[in-house]
Amino acid sequence: MDFQLTEQQETIVTAVAKICAAFDDAYWLDRDTTGEFPQDFAQAMADGGWLGIAMPEEYGGAGLGITEAALMMRTVSESGACMSGASAIHLNIFGLNPVVVFGTPEQKQRMLPPIIQAKERACFGVTEPDAGLNTTKISTFAKHTGQSYVVNGKKIWTSTAQVATKILLIARTTPVEQCAKPTDGLTLFYTDFDRNYVEVREIEKMGRKCVDSNQVFFDSLPIPEEDRIGEEGKGFYYLLHGLNPERVLGAAACVGIGRAALRKATDYAKERIVFDRPIGQNQGIQHPLAENWCEIEAANLMTLKAANLYDAGKPCGEYANAAKFLAAAAGFKTATQAVMTHGGMGYAKEFHVERYFRESIVPRIAPVSEQLILCHIAERVLGLPKSY
């Protein structure tokens, strides 16, 4: 068993880190202050060919695996971009997985190159105010009217809707009471985000200000039939296919946050002199940071294992979920410790760790809660009865 990165993977990490070096902590502090979307960062990543890292080569991608995409995402986050940088490009990396796997050749040719080149920006319409994580209970409805659909309903926590030109949208096409199973009757679309039929209301939030989150309201949005992905009524199953890559890439970003926070904390602990000695000489400072390192690196190994299994075409659900659980906890704990290591200055924006802390909370909540991950492992791995 070899835990070393290949030469190609090392090259990917080095090249991505070089791009990220042009977007330092000062850049991300400015974006966190102004809320301006980091378009120049996203374009730099697109120009480097990184947005298509796991997309098929025939559509302009690199044709690499989720392992390489995870290494890229970890490197972006580790640079100090944290969730702001990761979320700015996250959907480009994995979001159109259903199109790659279930789309027609015409759809792939039409939909994938613009996302890879950052000529189009997509948002993801899944969660609803009254459904939460219970996707089978969504009420947004797409009515089939001959050669097209008309959508009415609402979504919440839709990221990048302020700047999106496209949306990957799941909606009911058959009422749940008419379905044999609640997971049936949901259909997936990738279509124009036509603001003539869509209202977007931004949600002011705790962190990641430059990547907007929104409530979205659909008022008779027309969707041509050719923008439907796969079969009508099978959208839930298409979404499930992309969940494991999403978990892995999210976990990689969390590992990056942890590494960035640990770097800031250890540097400060070496430099900060109190009572005529660096505070890093005290075990009260050393031991928590050493423990953070252990937890981050353990989460990193779980992330790479999940990615490797996915790329090998093997079952990886429990490892992808465990990676997300462990990495989110380790990133949050380390970011918290970084603030505490800085003491009062950890509360100051100029030292950046307070931003890391605020952004480290996001992956503990989304896209799936820690509790549902534990339920999944309890039921699918340990064989315990379903609790909900």
GULUM-77592 format. One line per 3 residues: number of its first residue (from 1); their letters; for each residue x, y, z of C-alpha. Coordinates in nm, 4 decimals. Layout:
// residues N
NUM	a	X/Y/Z | ...;
// end
This chain:
// residues 388
1	mdf	0.0000/0.0000/0.0000 | 0.1571/0.3252/-0.1198 | 0.0495/0.6517/0.0422;
4	qlt	0.2840/0.8653/-0.1677 | 0.1517/1.0949/-0.4386 | 0.2546/1.0161/-0.7940;
7	eqq	0.4813/1.2528/-0.9843 | 0.1799/1.3766/-1.1800 | -0.0152/1.4417/-0.8615;
10	eti	0.2765/1.6302/-0.7074 | 0.2930/1.8406/-1.0228 | -0.0788/1.9213/-0.9909;
13	vta	-0.0350/2.0381/-0.6311 | 0.2635/2.2566/-0.7258 | 0.0903/2.4122/-1.0272;
16	vak	-0.2336/2.4901/-0.8413 | -0.0389/2.6349/-0.5475 | 0.1430/2.8650/-0.7895;
19	ica	-0.1868/3.0068/-0.9182 | -0.3220/3.0454/-0.5649 | -0.0105/3.2354/-0.4561;
22	afd	-0.1335/3.5323/-0.6607 | -0.4487/3.5404/-0.4440 | -0.3150/3.5825/-0.0937;
25	day	-0.4811/3.6415/0.2435 | -0.5151/4.0122/0.1673 | -0.7124/3.9290/-0.1480;
28	wld	-0.9528/3.7017/0.0382 | -0.9902/3.9505/0.3236 | -1.0917/4.2122/0.0681;
31	rdt	-1.3474/3.9753/-0.0885 | -1.4762/3.8875/0.2571 | -1.5245/4.2580/0.3239;
34	tge	-1.6778/4.3652/-0.0068 | -1.8649/4.0464/-0.0937 | -1.7446/4.0699/-0.4540;
37	fpq	-1.7388/3.7305/-0.6258 | -1.3751/3.6184/-0.6888 | -1.4181/3.6084/-1.0657;
40	dfa	-1.0494/3.6755/-1.1365 | -0.9520/3.3770/-0.9207 | -1.2092/3.1516/-1.0897;
43	qam	-1.0916/3.2675/-1.4322 | -0.7269/3.2048/-1.3423 | -0.8181/2.8493/-1.2432;
46	adg	-1.0109/2.8076/-1.5691 | -0.7246/2.9479/-1.7751 | -0.4965/2.6939/-1.6100;
49	gwl	-0.7322/2.4166/-1.7179 | -0.8201/2.3179/-1.3616 | -1.1977/2.3537/-1.3713;
52	gia	-1.2173/2.0548/-1.6032 | -0.9744/1.8391/-1.4092 | -1.2219/1.5503/-1.3736;
55	mpe	-1.4191/1.6165/-1.6935 | -1.3798/1.4067/-2.0132 | -1.0992/1.5157/-2.2424;
58	eyg	-1.3245/1.5230/-2.5502 | -1.5130/1.8171/-2.3961 | -1.2053/2.0133/-2.2922;
61	gag	-1.1396/1.8518/-1.9562 | -0.8272/1.6789/-1.8279 | -0.9910/1.3399/-1.7837;
64	lgi	-0.8328/1.2828/-1.4430 | -0.9923/1.1359/-1.1336 | -1.1593/1.2562/-0.8182;
67	tea	-0.8276/1.1955/-0.6393 | -0.6618/1.4640/-0.8495 | -0.9634/1.6935/-0.8105;
70	alm	-0.9446/1.6477/-0.4326 | -0.5756/1.7362/-0.4305 | -0.6554/2.0483/-0.6290;
73	mrt	-0.9371/2.1468/-0.3940 | -0.7218/2.0843/-0.0872 | -0.4468/2.3017/-0.2309;
76	vse	-0.6871/2.5876/-0.3053 | -0.8268/2.5833/0.0466 | -0.4840/2.5378/0.2063;
79	sga	-0.3584/2.8531/0.0333 | -0.5779/3.0578/0.2681 | -0.8675/3.0795/0.0226;
82	cms	-1.0540/2.8317/0.2461 | -1.4229/2.7874/0.1628 | -1.4400/3.1135/-0.0314;
85	gas	-1.1969/2.9807/-0.2891 | -1.3242/2.6239/-0.2818 | -1.6906/2.7217/-0.3148;
88	aih	-1.6164/2.9606/-0.6006 | -1.5189/2.6665/-0.8221 | -1.6791/2.3691/-0.6453;
91	lni	-1.9790/2.3283/-0.8763 | -1.7584/2.3515/-1.1842 | -1.5582/2.0527/-1.0606;
94	fgl	-1.8296/1.8056/-0.9604 | -2.1702/1.9669/-1.0150 | -2.2266/1.8473/-1.3699;
97	npv	-2.1368/1.4885/-1.2868 | -2.4969/1.3870/-1.3750 | -2.4465/1.5380/-1.7215;
100	vvf	-2.1165/1.3525/-1.7648 | -2.2704/1.0203/-1.6603 | -2.6314/1.0445/-1.7826;
103	gtp	-2.6361/1.3222/-2.0425 | -2.6649/1.2667/-2.4165 | -2.3632/1.3386/-2.6409;
106	eqk	-2.5393/1.6556/-2.7571 | -2.5943/1.7706/-2.3979 | -2.2327/1.7035/-2.3013;
109	qrm	-2.1034/1.8982/-2.5996 | -2.3383/2.1876/-2.5275 | -2.3134/2.1996/-2.1478;
112	lpp	-1.9632/2.0964/-2.0403 | -1.7141/2.3166/-2.2338 | -1.8633/2.6512/-2.1150;
115	iiq	-1.8415/2.5396/-1.7503 | -1.4844/2.4152/-1.7935 | -1.3843/2.7450/-1.9556;
118	ake	-1.5737/2.9549/-1.6936 | -1.7746/3.1140/-1.9733 | -2.0846/3.0078/-1.7827;
121	rac	-2.1439/2.9850/-1.4085 | -2.3972/2.7482/-1.2628 | -2.5900/2.7284/-0.9386;
124	fgv	-2.7466/2.4217/-0.7780 | -3.1178/2.4198/-0.6916 | -3.1943/2.1332/-0.4521;
127	tep	-3.2687/2.2368/-0.0920 | -3.6070/2.3877/-0.0082 | -3.7208/2.5787/0.3033;
130	dag	-3.9837/2.3208/0.4001 | -3.7864/2.0082/0.3062 | -3.4323/2.0626/0.4334;
133	lnt	-3.2242/1.7482/0.3849 | -3.5340/1.5414/0.3014 | -3.5059/1.5871/-0.0752;
136	tki	-3.7994/1.3537/-0.1420 | -4.0274/1.6149/0.0157 | -3.9429/1.9019/-0.2191;
139	stf	-4.2459/2.0734/-0.3695 | -4.0978/2.2726/-0.6605 | -4.2914/2.1337/-0.9573;
142	akh	-4.2077/2.1076/-1.3267 | -4.5230/2.0611/-1.5350 | -4.4734/1.8938/-1.8710;
145	tgq	-4.6441/2.0937/-2.1444 | -4.5730/1.9176/-2.4730 | -4.2110/1.9897/-2.5711;
148	syv	-4.1188/2.1792/-2.2571 | -4.1703/2.2133/-1.8831 | -4.2905/2.5036/-1.6701;
151	vng	-4.1424/2.5307/-1.3203 | -4.2937/2.6921/-1.0133 | -4.1577/2.6766/-0.6604;
154	kki	-3.8701/2.7879/-0.4421 | -3.5222/2.6853/-0.3295 | -3.2954/2.7986/-0.0474;
157	wts	-2.9202/2.8098/0.0183 | -2.8554/2.8247/-0.3530 | -2.4935/2.9351/-0.3867;
160	taq	-2.3729/3.1734/-0.6625 | -2.7288/3.2512/-0.7790 | -2.6324/3.6202/-0.7895;
163	vat	-2.3832/3.5527/-1.0692 | -2.5128/3.2299/-1.2252 | -2.6240/3.1963/-1.5855;
166	kil	-2.7261/2.8302/-1.5530 | -2.8935/2.6135/-1.2903 | -2.8829/2.2422/-1.2139;
169	lia	-3.2359/2.2011/-1.0819 | -3.4272/1.9119/-0.9342 | -3.8051/1.9349/-0.9294;
172	rtt	-4.1040/1.7097/-0.8945 | -4.2717/1.6019/-1.2172 | -4.5060/1.3553/-1.0467;
175	pve	-4.6765/1.4300/-0.7134 | -4.5253/1.2180/-0.4368 | -4.8607/1.0610/-0.3497;
178	qca	-4.8764/0.9175/-0.7034 | -4.5316/0.7559/-0.6794 | -4.4528/0.3989/-0.5745;
181	kpt	-4.1583/0.5341/-0.3736 | -4.0959/0.8892/-0.2487 | -3.7632/0.8898/-0.4343;
184	dgl	-3.9499/0.8503/-0.7647 | -4.1067/1.1346/-0.9606 | -3.8142/1.3779/-0.9288;
187	tlf	-3.6546/1.5085/-1.2481 | -3.3196/1.6780/-1.3063 | -3.2655/1.9715/-1.5417;
190	ytd	-2.9674/2.1815/-1.6467 | -3.1004/2.4983/-1.8016 | -3.0764/2.8765/-1.8395;
193	fdr	-3.1156/3.0750/-1.5190 | -3.3609/3.3123/-1.6814 | -3.4153/3.6030/-1.4430;
196	nyv	-3.7328/3.7015/-1.6241 | -3.8910/3.4085/-1.4403 | -3.6646/3.3840/-1.1347;
199	evr	-3.6327/3.6064/-0.8281 | -3.3144/3.5833/-0.6225 | -3.2870/3.7107/-0.2652;
202	eie	-2.9450/3.6989/-0.1031 | -2.9090/3.5618/0.2503 | -2.6727/3.7612/0.4690;
205	kmg	-2.4587/3.5075/0.6510 | -2.1735/3.4508/0.8929 | -1.8907/3.3831/0.6500;
208	rkc	-1.7904/3.3157/0.2889 | -1.9415/3.6510/0.1955 | -1.7956/3.6587/-0.1550;
211	vds	-1.9762/3.3384/-0.2550 | -2.3399/3.4315/-0.2192 | -2.6171/3.2130/-0.0759;
214	nqv	-2.9752/3.2793/-0.1731 | -3.3442/3.2088/-0.1703 | -3.4681/3.1496/-0.5249;
217	ffd	-3.8285/3.1766/-0.6427 | -3.9478/3.0309/-0.9766 | -4.2522/3.1840/-1.1443;
220	slp	-4.3391/2.9767/-1.4532 | -3.9761/2.9239/-1.5594 | -3.9846/2.7558/-1.9036;
223	ipe	-3.7423/2.4669/-1.9554 | -3.7088/2.3002/-2.2973 | -3.7272/1.9227/-2.2995;
226	edr	-3.3708/1.9001/-2.4312 | -3.2467/2.0445/-2.1003 | -3.3797/1.7463/-1.9041;
229	ige	-3.1012/1.5169/-1.7857 | -3.1822/1.1502/-1.8342 | -3.5294/1.0078/-1.7850;
232	egk	-3.8176/1.1929/-1.6309 | -3.8722/1.0851/-1.2713 | -3.5189/0.9488/-1.2189;
235	gfy	-3.3508/1.2697/-1.1024 | -3.3049/1.1629/-0.7412 | -3.0978/0.8641/-0.8486;
238	yll	-2.8872/1.0783/-1.0793 | -2.8124/1.3135/-0.7905 | -2.7075/1.0234/-0.5682;
241	hgl	-2.4435/0.9290/-0.8231 | -2.2684/1.2603/-0.7619 | -2.2873/1.2639/-0.3822;
244	npe	-1.9708/1.0675/-0.3130 | -1.7483/1.2970/-0.5239 | -1.9136/1.5942/-0.3521;
247	rvl	-1.8325/1.4491/-0.0094 | -1.4714/1.3821/-0.1097 | -1.4096/1.7289/-0.2529;
250	gaa	-1.5715/1.8906/0.0503 | -1.3524/1.6859/0.2816 | -1.0427/1.7888/0.0870;
253	acv	-1.1347/2.1547/0.1286 | -1.1759/2.1007/0.5046 | -0.8309/1.9451/0.5261;
256	gig	-0.7010/2.2541/0.3474 | -0.8672/2.4843/0.6004 | -0.7106/2.2866/0.8831;
259	raa	-0.3650/2.3043/0.7300 | -0.3955/2.6777/0.6641 | -0.5115/2.7447/1.0199;
262	lrk	-0.2394/2.5247/1.1692 | 0.0259/2.7053/0.9667 | -0.0920/3.0439/1.0934;
265	atd	-0.1101/2.9211/1.4526 | 0.2342/2.7606/1.4592 | 0.3981/3.0611/1.2930;
268	yak	0.2403/3.2911/1.5503 | 0.3383/3.0587/1.8366 | 0.7017/3.0757/1.7259;
271	eri	0.7041/3.4545/1.6969 | 0.4883/3.5730/1.9857 | 0.7019/3.6423/2.2943;
274	vfd	0.5345/3.6523/2.6369 | 0.7234/3.6303/2.9681 | 1.0505/3.6387/2.7717;
277	rpi	0.9826/3.3196/2.5737 | 0.7848/3.2220/2.2629 | 0.4387/3.0989/2.3552;
280	gqn	0.5032/2.7925/2.1382 | 0.7482/2.6736/2.4018 | 0.4570/2.6113/2.6367;
283	qgi	0.2949/2.2683/2.6269 | -0.0431/2.4343/2.6723 | 0.0076/2.5751/2.3220;
286	qhp	0.2053/2.2839/2.1750 | -0.0209/1.9940/2.2627 | -0.3495/2.1212/2.1131;
289	lae	-0.1706/2.2107/1.7881 | 0.0021/1.8721/1.7751 | -0.3354/1.7053/1.8262;
292	nwc	-0.4789/1.9185/1.5460 | -0.2046/1.7948/1.3144 | -0.2845/1.4315/1.3950;
295	eie	-0.6542/1.4794/1.3265 | -0.6038/1.6736/1.0033 | -0.3644/1.4175/0.8591;
298	aan	-0.5921/1.1277/0.9586 | -0.8804/1.3017/0.7809 | -0.6569/1.3554/0.4794;
301	lmt	-0.5826/0.9840/0.4560 | -0.9526/0.8982/0.4781 | -1.0243/1.1516/0.2046;
304	lka	-0.7606/1.0047/-0.0260 | -0.8860/0.6512/0.0429 | -1.2413/0.7482/-0.0489;
307	anl	-1.1190/0.9217/-0.3653 | -0.9051/0.6239/-0.4628 | -1.1966/0.3837/-0.4174;
310	yda	-1.4244/0.6058/-0.6264 | -1.1697/0.6285/-0.9073 | -1.1279/0.2497/-0.8983;
313	gkp	-1.5032/0.2082/-0.9441 | -1.5437/0.0452/-0.6039 | -1.8064/0.1172/-0.3351;
316	cge	-1.6931/0.4166/-0.1330 | -2.0031/0.5664/0.0307 | -1.9027/0.4955/0.3891;
319	yan	-1.5507/0.6277/0.3350 | -1.6649/0.9390/0.1473 | -1.9088/1.0208/0.4278;
322	aak	-1.6547/0.9420/0.6991 | -1.3984/1.1624/0.5251 | -1.6415/1.4526/0.5198;
325	fla	-1.7304/1.3964/0.8868 | -1.3692/1.3719/1.0074 | -1.2315/1.6513/0.7900;
328	aaa	-1.5081/1.8979/0.8789 | -1.4523/1.8321/1.2496 | -1.0726/1.8558/1.2204;
331	gfk	-1.0849/2.1756/1.0139 | -1.3244/2.3413/1.2569 | -1.1276/2.2321/1.5647;
334	tat	-0.7995/2.3521/1.4172 | -0.9420/2.6864/1.3058 | -1.0830/2.7345/1.6552;
337	qav	-0.7451/2.6542/1.8093 | -0.5750/2.8952/1.5712 | -0.7951/3.1761/1.7032;
340	mth	-0.7221/3.0762/2.0629 | -0.3476/3.0535/1.9955 | -0.3521/3.4111/1.8699;
343	ggm	-0.5380/3.5211/2.1812 | -0.6930/3.8638/2.1431 | -0.5343/3.9098/1.8014;
346	gya	-0.7168/3.6003/1.6812 | -1.0294/3.8144/1.6940 | -0.8729/4.0722/1.4605;
349	kef	-0.9360/4.0401/1.0881 | -0.5792/4.1336/0.9999 | -0.4533/3.7980/1.1295;
352	hve	-0.7043/3.6105/0.9097 | -0.7695/3.3165/1.1432 | -1.1102/3.4558/1.2421;
355	ryf	-1.2112/3.4231/0.8752 | -1.0812/3.0674/0.8656 | -1.2875/2.9974/1.1789;
358	res	-1.6069/3.1426/1.0319 | -1.5635/2.9513/0.7086 | -1.4769/2.6235/0.8829;
361	ivp	-1.8310/2.6058/1.0217 | -1.9899/2.5784/0.6757 | -1.8879/2.2167/0.6009;
364	ria	-2.0061/2.1000/0.9416 | -2.3573/2.1958/0.8309 | -2.3627/2.1499/0.4536;
367	pvs	-2.4170/1.9794/0.2191 | -2.5152/1.7103/0.4699 | -2.5287/1.7270/0.8486;
370	eql	-2.2963/1.5338/1.0759 | -2.5976/1.3564/1.2226 | -2.7148/1.2187/0.8873;
373	ilc	-2.3626/1.0966/0.8135 | -2.3590/0.9080/1.1428 | -2.7036/0.7641/1.0634;
376	hia	-2.5750/0.6477/0.7241 | -2.2750/0.4733/0.8764 | -2.4784/0.3257/1.1610;
379	erv	-2.7301/0.1769/0.9181 | -2.5189/0.0873/0.6131 | -2.1935/-0.0144/0.7838;
382	lgl	-2.2968/-0.1336/1.1299 | -2.6315/-0.2776/1.0269 | -2.8317/-0.0914/1.2892;
385	pks	-3.2039/-0.0213/1.2332 | -3.3067/0.3015/1.0653 | -3.3715/0.5722/1.3226;
388	y	-3.5849/0.8150/1.1212;
// end
